[in-house]
């Protein structure tokens, strides 16, 4: 417990000149010992990793199937011919109006009867679907940005640590460079690179996964809406009020 507290305090009191803690104070192991040697740059990498985790969690919750294309809404939209047999589309409209999902909001336009032609209805649904999908992308561009930023932060930390490494050559000219200090500084430098890659690799994986998931939702919604619009205009007559 004492050593963990000490490492936490050392992480806060970073050398303002070099941006890194003296090696003698950061020789301890563990996660905090690893992070403390990175100084201000490692702090930025840690904050970046926290932003990535928060973005992934929020995106995963937002892109749940039940929030985008729930099965019950799919079943109701595919049952438009059955509503036509009963001669009443209002139960479907009421169901969609009360359902909080992307497909329900877009599907409501498809069966609203506010459009005089299939083409007009399809265009309106496509526009609304693009708006809804764009809203689902909130935060995902941050993951793409971190794929580039995190390794660059690691490189910056590595470059800063190399300053300490080269300072080891400035000692006694007769005694030669302190090889132990050089090796220790190289180890410190590589830690920032490792931390940057540790943030970048999950970011690119999460970004690819969410983009593919959005593409899948877009294709699924497109096919469902096309069929819904076709069924609606086939079985129901759309009446428009005469223009004055």
C-alpha positions, 0 to 999 in steps of 0.5 A: 500500500505504501509503495502504491501511494508513493508511485501515485505521488511521484506521478503527480510531481513530475520534473518540470524540466524534462517532463519525466521522473528521475529514474531512481524514483520510478524503478518500481514495477506495476502499472503506476510505475510504468505510467509514472515514467512517461510524464506529461505525455503519458498523462495525455495518453492515459486521458486519450485511453479514457476517452476511447473507452467512454466512446466505445461504451456509449457507441455500443449502447447506442448501436444495440439492435433493439434501438435501431432495427428491433425485431418487433418493428421489422415484423410489423412493417412486414405485415402491411399486407395483413393490415390491408386485409383488415382495411385499417393502417392506423394500428400500425401507425400508432405502434410506430409512433409510440416506439422509440427506435430508428426504424420505427421513426423512419417507417412511420414516414413510409406508412404515413400517407403524406406522400402522393407517389412512391418516389416522393415517399422513398426520397423522404424516407432515405433522407430521414434514414441518413439523418438518423444514421448520422446521429448514430455515428456520434463519437465514432470519428473520435476513434478514427482520430485516436488511431493517428493521435495515440501513436504520435503522442507515444512518439513524442514521449519517446523523443522527449525521453531520448533527450535524457538518454543522450544526456548520459553521454555528457558525463566524464569524458574519460570514464565514458558514457554511463551505459546503465543510464543509457539502457534505462533511458531507452526503456523509459522511451519505449514505454511511451511508444508501447502506451500509444500503440496500446490505445491505437490498436483497440481504437482501430478495431472498435472503429472498424467494428462500429462502421461495419455495424452501421453499414449493416443497419443501413442495408437492412433498413433500406431493404425493409423500407423499400418493401414497406413502401411497395406494400403500402402503395400497393394496398392503400390508396393515398388521398391528397386534399385538392389544392386551393 
